Amino acid sequence: MPSPTLTTEEVRELAATLVRDELIVVPVRHHSPACALLVRRLMRDRRPSAVLVEGPRAFTPLIPLLTHEKARMPLAVYSYASRGADRWAAYFPFCDYSPELVALREAAAAGIPSRFIDLDLSEQQLVEDGKPGERSEGLSLLDERHFRHSRSLELLAKRLGCSDDEDLWELLFESDAGVMDPAEQIARMAAYCLLARADQSETELAADGTTLREAEMAWQIREALAARGPSDGPVLVVVGGFHGVVLPELLAGAVERPVIDVKGVTGDSALIRYTFERLERLNGYGAGMTSPAWHQRLWQNLIDPPTDQHPRVAATLTALLDISSELRDRHQIPLPLPSVAAAFEQAVRLATLRERPAPLRSDLLDAVQSCFVKGDIEIEGLLIKAACRLTLTGDAMGELPPGAGLTPLVEDARRRLRGQRLRIDEPGRQSVSLDLYRSAAHRETSRLLHGLTLLGSSVAIRTAGPNFVHGSGLGRLHEKWDYAWSPVVEGALVEASVYGSTVPTAVATRFAELLATRRTTNLGAPKAAALLIQACVLGLHEQVGETLELVRERVGADASFPGVATTVTQLALLWEALEPLEARSLGDDLVALVRTTYERALYLGRQLNGEAKPTAEALVRLRDLVVSGTGHGLDAGLFWELIDHVSAGHGMVFVRGAATGIAYSAGRAGAAEVVGRVTGHLAGGMPAEDGVAFLAGVLLTAREAAWQEERLLAELDRRLTEWDRATFVRHLPELRLAFADLTPVETDRVAKVVATLKGLTEFGPLTTGGATAEEVDRHLAVSEQALTLLARDGLAAWGGEAS
């Protein structure tokens, strides 16, 4: 690798080796108008015999589609691959000013052969250090992290008064694009990339796969040079500058092609539509520059220059007019024309003051903030910043050329979404509210969105409404979704095409795969029931029978009382939701399964084991079931026999208390019995922790006893008074948790009863709102220290203790 400490003359010598009669290596930055213009000039001036560009070799068959006259950028190649537990997916985006695309378009127009020369996605991932089973989703195959993480470039940016690496690049390369001599631009680029490489060791470059990628590209170039005839034009290579500066040295030595074991790897690539929003680096894309709409303007002005203005000056004025229109139309911020004129003049003068050939994006933004923000910078300033971001990013979406088409699954998904009147062709996220109980059309839309979610598509996110799988929000009538079509959605559906060419087929196949996988795992009954409910939510009624059988199997095999109790609750909720889920065919089978699972839960309840709170909560779920409409067909007497059995002698005190509370809330245990059991557990002969646990169990299942039964609070107060201070302080956190489930209104009721017991009409200043548990513990500890000191000095009575 060339030394990063080369002199200016040595850098120029290196740059000269990049442009020779037989070979031209153009070091570029991805999505750079300046680099794209350089490639365009070299292609037309030198007429190469072959064009090689950075990018996975598997993309070569897609070149005719990329260069088709009706292809509208931005587009991207979505690539995915997997081997065993490893799975990789990535995007390779193109826009009009991508140097690689410019080279391919120029080659196609001139009839020059072209191809991609980098390692394929799976090869890149396999040679990069990573953990087995690692999954990478939606990464960029044009990552330029080496530039962003370069300490040398960061110091250079500070020295030149630039805000970041983006500002530095724009100053050094974009500001005078089209004016700079090609040899000078390549020399600058070589110096820039050498600075970036100076911060990377050979070990680091080998670890992230850079070394083997460069070896592959060098081998491909050597093959192209060997095929070149004596009178042919040069081989022109367009690669990221970070790689380009080392290719001459690699080609001067023995070039060995990397051997990478890709046995068992499967995958494919497809051309999909992309957007400027996704291309924007600040939105997570790791290569190229920010503000694609801004650079699109610059590119258009470079290839079709205005007659009376510098290309960047013209782009600055257009951007300012668009920003002001956005602020007026969307945010109703009136911007008089003089303010726009002042911002334009300030941007131009800032560039002059900063000794720049023409305004940079940072000059434009500084002028906007100075001239447009008149009010609160935290309010109006944020709106203006958002308008700038939207204008400079843009909302363009590419269009595929004829013959490319979308994969059948993508086309089918788009057709179905439009058929459900979802506005997927509009920019930004949209919302839809679905009435699942009264509209068959809305239920169909719901099944479609749930199915696309199962396929890994992020087209829609459920934000509210009944969740039948998890049993939450069932009182809500409407299901709400946020949705938006994006390149990420297309990429996910391209990959999901292995399951089928239509959404229903793909969803059914994917669910069958999921079901088969779950059969081979130690799946608990609740997860099996969730799978059954998911089948109904997806509308897979033809697969319900098999899933129902799986639930039967897992209920019989599950020895967990909380697990089986949860399952019978899930199944009961499914019974109540058969109408909105359109799963009425389950009817009799589901009723039989609910009864079987209920009886299994009661059987397990006789031999309760496991954690106390989940066990108590399972008893509550069964109580709620037997008093519900679905539970009317169940034998409630069996449940109450279980409650009597547990409350009489279960080994876990908390569970005994919970069963006692359930009996009380159902009127099967009187107040005197509950008060007697609580006070008995708090009596002096019982461990204090048992008394607190029993009380907590009672309040978990019958918290109304805390304010309805004054005798309970009176006895509790009497028993607690008998404890010494250390015992009380030790168990105070558990006592506090025992009352934690009370609502604020219920807490007030308890407070009034306690106040009455203490002869007070109200607590007044004795109540402290907002105190945290940590603060209470800290104050108690300080109080204990104070009492110890008073006792040491014979003043124990001052603290309320006997001396």
N, C-alpha and C positions, 0 to 999 in steps of 0.2 A: 504494500500500500504506500502511496506517496507520503512523504513526511509532511505533517501539518505546519512545519516551520519553514517551508519553502520561501525563498525571496520572491519579489515581484517578477523578476526576470524568469525565475524557475517556474512560477505559476503560468507565465505566458508560454513557456516551452511545453508545459503539460497541456495547455489549451490547444497548442498547435498539433499535438499528437491526436487530438480528438477530431480534427478535420484534415483528412488526407485524401489523396486521389482515389484510393480504393475503399476507404471507410470514413464515414462521418458519424460520430457519436454526439447526439444533441442532448446535453444534460438539461433536464427541465424540472420545473415544479408543476405538479398536477393542477389543472384548471387555472393556468396562468395565461392571460391574454398576451403578455409580452413573449412568453415562450412559444405560444401558439403561432404568433406572427413570425417569430424566428424560424420555426419549422416550415411555415408556408413559403417564406423567402428561399430557404435552402432547397426545398423540394422543386421550386420553379427555376432556381438558378443552376442547380447541379444535376437535375434529372437523374436520380439514382436508378440502379438496376433492380434493387429489392428494398423493401421497407420492413424493418423489424421494430416492434413496439413492446414495451413492458406490459405484461399481463399473462395470465395463465394460458398455456398452450391450447387448452381445450376450447378457448374462446374463438379460435381461428375460423371455424365454420360459420360463425355469426357475423363475420366482417361484411358480407354482402348486404345483410339486413341493416347493420350500423351505418353503412355508407349509401343506403338507398336514398334517392332524391326526395322521397316522401316521408322519410324518417324525421321526426321533429324532436329535438332535444329539450329537456334532459331525459335520457334513457339510462338504464343500468343493466349489466349482466348480473343476474342472481345465480350464485353457485352454491351448491350444497353437497356434502359428502358425509359418510359415516362408516365406521368400522367397529363392530361390537358396541361397547358403551360410549365410544367417542362419537361425537356428532359436531359437524362444523357447517356454518352457513356464512356467506359473505356477499357484499355488493361491490361491483366495480362500475362506478358511475361515469357517464360521459355528458358533456355539454358542448355547445358550439365552440367554446374557446379552450377545450381540452387539447393539449398538444398531440396526444396520441390519436384522437379522432381526426384532427386536421391532417395529420400524416396519412391516415387511412383513406380519408376522402380524396386527398390530392393523388394518392397512389391509384385509387379506383378510377378517377377521372382520366389519368394518363395511361391506364392499362398496366400498371406496375404491380408485380406480385407483392403481397404483404402477409405478415403473420405475427402472432404473439409468441413470446419466447421465454416466459417465466415458468417457474414450477406451478403445477396445478394446486388448487386449494388444499386438497388433502395432503399433498407433498409438503406444502409450506407449513401446515399445522404439525405434521409428523416430525419435521426437522427442528421445530421450535420447542424449546424446553417447556414442558407442561405436565400436569398431573394426569395419570391414567383416568379415563372416564370423564375427562373435562369436556364441557359443552360450550362452544362459542357461538353466539347468536348475533347475526347482523353486523359483523365487523367489516371494516373496510379493507379491501385489497390494495388500496393506494395510501396506506398509512404513512404520514410524514412526521412521526413523533420525534425522530432524530433531530429535525430542525427545531421543533418547539422546545426540546429539552436540552438544547446546546447552551452551555454556559458561555462559550466564546461569542456566539451570536447575541446572547443577552447583553454581554458587556459592550459589544459593538453598537447595539441599539441604544444603549444609554449614552454612549459617547457621541452618537449622531443625533441625539435628542428625539428618538423614536419611542413611542409608548410601549411597543411590544414587537415580537418577531414579524407580525403581519405588517405593521407600519414600516419596519426596516425593509422588508422585501419590496413593498410598494415604492419606497424611496429609491432603492438601488436599481430596480429593474422595470417597474411598471411606469414610473413617472415620465421616462423619456423613451418608451417603447416606440419602435418604428424609426427613431432617429439614430439610435446607437448602432454602430457598425457591428455586423454579426460576429466578427472575430473578437471584438471588445466585449460583447455580451457573453460569449462563451467563456472568455477569460474571467470575467467577473463571477460568472456562475461557478467556475472551477474553484475560485478562491472562497466563495461562499460555502460550497459543499465541503471543502477541505477543513474549514473552521468547524463545521458540524461534526465531521468525522474525528476531529481532534479530541472530542469528548467521549469517544467510544473506543474501548479496548478491543483487541482481537477476540478476547474471550467473550465479551458481550455480544459482538457481532456474530460469533458462532452460535451463541446460545439462542438468539432471537431468529435464527434461520437466515440472516443476511448473507453469510459467507457462502452457503450452498446455493442460495438463489443467484448470487452473482456468478458462481461457477457455471450454473445452468445457462444463464444468459450469455456468458462468454463462449460456451460450447456451441450454442445456437449461432452466434455471430461467426465463429470459425467455420461452421458448416456452410453458411451463406457465402463467406469469402471464398471457400474452396469451389463453390458452384459458379462463381462469377467468371465470365469470360474476359480475356485480355482487353477487349475494346468496350466492355460494358461500363456503365456508370458506377459510381460508388454504391456500397451498401450503406443505407441510412438507418441509423438506430436511434429511436426515441425512448429514453429511459429516465427515471428519476435521477436528478443530479447527484444524489448521495451515492448511487451505484455507478453512474456514468464516469466519475473521475478515476475509478480504479480499473475500468475495463481495458484501457491500453496496456497497463502493466500485466493484467491477467492474460491478455492475448499474446503478449511478448514471450510468455513462458509456455510450459506444457499445460494444455487445457484438458482436464479430465472431467467427464460428465458425472454428476452425482448419481449414486445408485441408492434408491430409496425403496424400501419394501412397502408396496401398496397392496399386497395380497389381502383379499377380503374387503377392500374398499368399494363402496358403491356410491353413486351420486350422479348429478347432471347439472347442466347450466341452461338458463333461459333468459331471453331478452325481455325486460319488463319496463313499464313506464316509471319515470322518476319525477321528482319535484325539486324546485329550487329550495323549498323549505327543508327537505332532507339533505340537499347538497350543502346547505349552510353549516359551516364547521361548528358554530356555536350550538347547533342542534344535535351534536353528537357525531358528526361526520369527521373523521380524523385526517383527511387529506385536502389539499387545496386551500383556497382562501375563503374568508368570510364574504358575505354580501354578494351572492351570485348575480342578482339583478343589476347591481352596480357594475360588476365586471362585464356583464352582458352588454351594457350600454357602452362601456369602454371598447369592447371588442368590435361592436358595430361601427363605432367611430374610427377605429384603427383601420378596418378594411374598407370603409367608405368615409374618408375624412371630411369633416365640414370645411367649407371653403374659407371661412372667415375667422375660425377659432381653433385653438389647440383642442385636440380630442378630449382631453380631461376637463378643460374649461367648459366645453359644451355639455359634457356629462354632468358636471357640477350643477349647471343651471337647470338641466332637465330634472335632476334629482330634487333640487330645492322646490321646483314647481310641483312635483309629485307629492313631496312631503307636506307642503302647505295645503294641497287639495285634500289629502288624507285627514289632516287636522280639521279642516273646515267641514268636510262631509261626514266623517265618522264621529268626531269628538266635539263638533260645534265650537271650535276655538277660532274666532275670527282673526285672520292674519291679513292686514292690509298689504297691498302691493309694495309700498315703501319698505316694509320689514323684510320682504323676500329679496328686494333689490339690495338692501343693506347686508343681508346674509351672504348674497352672492359676492358683493364687493369685498366683504371681510374675508371670505374663503380664499379669494384670489390674492389679497394682500397678505394674508397669513402665509401662504405658500412662498411669496416673495420674501417676506421677513425671515422665514425659516430657510431661505436659500434652496428652494425646491423648484424644479422646472415647471411644475403645474400643481394644482391642488391635489392633495392626497385625500383619502377618505377621512382621515383624522382631522384635516383642515375643514372639510365640509361639516363634520359633526360639531367641531368647536364653534364654528360660525352659527350653526343652528341653535346651539345652547345659548350663545351670547345674544342673538337677535330675536329668537322666538320665545324664550322663557321670560315672561313678565311677572308671573305670580309666584306662588309657593313652588320651589324647586322639587319638593317631595310630592306634590300633587300634579301641577301642570307640567313640571319637568318630566315626570314619569310617563305622562301621556305623549309628550313630544318624543321622548326616547323610544316609546313603543311604535310611534308613527315612522320614525327613522328606520327602525329595525324592519318593519313590515315593507317599507318602500325599497330599502336596499337589498332585502332578501328576495322579495318577489314571490309570486304564487304560480309561476309557470309549471305546467305538467306536460311531459312529453307525449308523443303519439307514435305508436308502432307503425311501421310501413306495411303496405299490402304484402301478404304472404307470411308475415311474421305471426300475426295473430297472437292472442293469448292462449294459454293452454285451455283445453275444454273445461276443466274445473273452474278456472278463473272466469271464463266467459259465462258459465252456468251460474256461478255465484253472483256476478254482476246482474245477469238477467233476472234472477230471482229477487235480488234486493230491490231492483227497480220495480219489479212486479208488485212488491209490497209497498210501493210508493215511498221508498227511502231515498233521500236526496244525496246519493253517493257521488254525483258529479259536481257538487258545489264545494268550494274550498272551505276549510275549517271543519270543526266538529259540529255535528247536528244532534238533536235530541228527539226522542220519540217516547210516548207514553202508551202502553198497551193495556187494554181492559180484558184481562184473561177470563173473567167470569161471564162476560156478556157478548163477546165478539169472537166468532170463529176465525175471522181474518186475522185478528190480533194474535190469537193463539198460534196461527200458522207462522206469523212473523216471529213470535217468540221462539218457536222451535227452530226456525232458520238461524236466528242469531245464536242460540245455544249450540247448534250444530257447528257453525263456523268457529265458535270458541273452542269446541272440542278438537277441531282440526288444527288448532294452534294459531288461528288467525286473530289478530287484534282489531278487527274491523269494528267491534262493538264492546262496550264495557257496561255491565249491568250496574246501575247506581242505586236502585231502590226497588221495593216491591216484594212480593212473597218469594221466599227462597225455600222451595219444597225439599231440596236435597238436605239442607241443614236445619230445616224446621224453624226458620226465623221469618219475621215480618208477614206471617200468614193472615193477619187481620187486614192487610192492605189489598185493595182491589186492583190497583194498577201496578204494572211492572215498567220501570223506566230504564232506558238505555241511552248512552252517548255513543255516537258512531261516526266514523269517517273512513273513507277509502284512501289508501296510501300505498306507496311502493312496498312497505313492510307487509301489508296485507297480501299484495300480489305475490311477493316472495314466499310467504308462508303457504299460500295456496298452490303455488308451483310445486313446492316440495310435497304437499299433501296429495298431489295428483297420483301418487303411487297407490292411493286407496280407491280411486275411481274417478270417472270423468264427469260425474254430476254430484251435487252436494248430498242428496239423499244416499246415493251409493257409497260415497266416501265416508259419510258419517256412520253408516251401518257397518262398513268394513273396519273403520277405526274403533268403533265400540266393540265389535266382535274380537278384535285384537286385544283390547283392554280387558275384556271379559276372560279371554283365554289366559292372559298373563295373571290375572287375579286368581284364577283357579289353581295355579301352580304355586301360589304363595300362601302363607299362613294368615289368611284374611279373617279378621274378626267379624262377628255377625253385624255390628253397626255399619261397617264399610260395605258389606255385601248388600245390606238394605239400602244404603245410599246409592249403590250401583243400580239397584232396581228402580229407585225413584228417578235417577238420571235417565234411564232408558225411557221412562214415561215422559219426562220433560222434553226429551229429544224426539218424542213421537215414534220411537222404535218399538211399536206394539208387537211386531212379529218376533222380536227378540226377548220379549218380556218373559215368556214361558221358561226359557233357559236360565234367565237371571233369577226368576222366582225359585227355581230348583236349587240354584246356588245358595240362596238365602236359607232355604230349608236345611241344606247340608250344614251351613255354618252355625245356624241356631242350635242344631243338635250337637255340634262339636264344641261350641263356646261354653266354657265353664265359669265365665265371669258374670255374676249377678248384675252389676251395673251395665255391662255390655248388652246382655239379653234384655234388660229392662229398657235400655235406650232403644233397642231394635223394635220392641213391640210398640213403643211410642212413635217411632218413625213410620211403621207400617200403618198405625192408626191414622196418622196425619195423611198418609198416602190415600187411605180410604176416603177421608174427608175431601181430598183434592181430586178425586177421580173425574169429576165433571170438567174443571178447567184444564185438566191434563188429557181429557178425552181418552181415558183409559178404562172405560166402563166394562170392557171385556174381562178385566181382572176380577171383577165382582166376587163370585163365590170362592174362587181360589184364594183371594186375598183375605176374605173373612175367615176361612179355615186356617190360614197361616197366622193371622192375628191371634186366634184362640190358642193354637199350638204354642206360639212364642210366649204368650201370657202365662200359660200353664208351666212352661219350661222356666220362666223367670221366678214363679212362685216356688217351684221345686228347689231352685238354686238358693232362693231366699231363706230356706230352712237351714242352710249350711253356709251362712254369710261369712265371707272372708274378704280380705283386701283392705283398702284404705277406708277410713271412717266416713269422710265427707262424701266421696262418690257413692258409697253405699247408701247413705242417708238420702242423697239427692235422687237415687234410683227409686227409693221408697216413695218419694214425693211424686215422681213421674207416674208410678203405678197408681197412686192415689188419684192423681188428676185424670188418669185414663178411665178408671172405673166409675167416676162421676160424670164423664163426658158422654155425649151422644153415641160415640163409637163403642164405648164400654158397656152400654146397656145390654149387649148380648153376651157379656162375660159374667162369670160367676163371681160376684163381688164378695160373697161370703168367704171364698178361699183367701182373698187378699186380707180381709179383716182377721181371719185366723192367723195369718202370717204376722200381722201387726201385733196381735195379742202375744204371740210367741216371742217376737223380738223384744217387745217392751218389758216382758217379764224376766228375760234372762240372757240377753245377748251379751257377748263378752266385751264388746266395745261400748263404753259408757256413752259416748257421743251418739251412737246409733240407737241405744236404748232411749235416750232423751228425744231423738227425732221421732221414734215410733210412738212415744208417749204424746208428743205434740200432735202427731197425726190423729191419734185416737181422740185427743181433746177437741181438735178442730172439727171432727166429725160427730161430736157429741157422744162418743163411746166411752169417754173418761171424763168424770166430773171435775170441777174446779178443786174440790178438796183433795181428790186423788193426785192431781198434778202438783198442787202446792205441797202435799205431803212428800211426794217423791223428790221434788227439788230440794226441800229443806232437809230431807233425810240424807241426800247425797252431800249436802253442805255441812252436815253435823260434824261435831268434833272428832268422832271416831273414823270418819272417812277421809282419804287423802284430799287435800284442797283442790288438786288438779282434776279429780273425778267430779267434784261438785261443779266446777266451772264447765267441764266438758258436757255434763248432763244438761245444765242450763242452756248452753249454746245449742245443743241438739233440739231442745224444746223450742227455742226461739227461731231456729231455722225453719221449722215446719208449722209453728203456731205463734208467730210473733204477736198476734193480737192479745195473747195472754198477758203480755207485759203491761198493757194499760187497762185491760178489762178486769183483771183479777188483782185488786188492791192488796189482798192477803198475800199474794205471791211476792209483791214488792216489799211488803212489811216484813215477811219472813226472811227475804233476801237481805234486807237492811239489818235485821237482827243478827243473822248468821255472820254477815261480813263484819259487823261491829265486834264480834267475838274473836276475829282474827287479829294477830299482832301486826304491827306496821310492816315488818319485813315480808310476811306472807301476803299481805294485801298488795304491796308494791310488786312482788314477784309475779302475781297473777293478774295484775291490772291490765296488761296488753290483751290477754285472753278474754277478760271480762268486757273490755272495750269492743273486741271483735264479735262477742256474742250479741251485742246490741247494734252492730254495724249495719245490718240489713234493714233496720227501721227507717222509714221515710222521715223527712223533717217534721211532718205533721204528727206522726206517731211518736217521734222523740219528744215533741212538745207535750203530748199527752202524758207520757211517762214522767216528764219533768214536773208536771202539775201534781201528779199523784205523790211523787217524792217530796215536793214542797209541802203538801198537806201533811204528810207523815212527820215532817220536821217542824210543823207549826208555822209555816211560812205561807204567804199568799202568792208569792212569786220568788223566783231565784234572783231576779234583778242582776246586780253586778257580779254575782257568783258565777254566772254563765259567761264563758269566753268563746266567742266565735272566731274561727280561723286558726286556732292553735293546732299545730301538727303533732303527730305522735312523738316525733323526736323532741319537740319542745316540751311536751308534758314529761317525758322521761328525764330530760335534762333538769327541769324544775324539781321533780321529785328527788333526784340525786342531790341537788343543792340543799333541799329541805332536810334530807337525811344527814348531810354533813353538818348543817346548822344545829340540828337536835343533838348530834354527838358532841359538838363543842359546848353546847349549853349544859349537857349532862356532866361533862368533864369538870365544868366550873361550878357544879352544884345548883344549876339553874334550870333543871329539867322541867320544873313546873311552868316555866315561862313558855315552853313549847307545847303545853297541854298534856305533858306526861307527869306522872307521880315521881317525886324525888326519891 
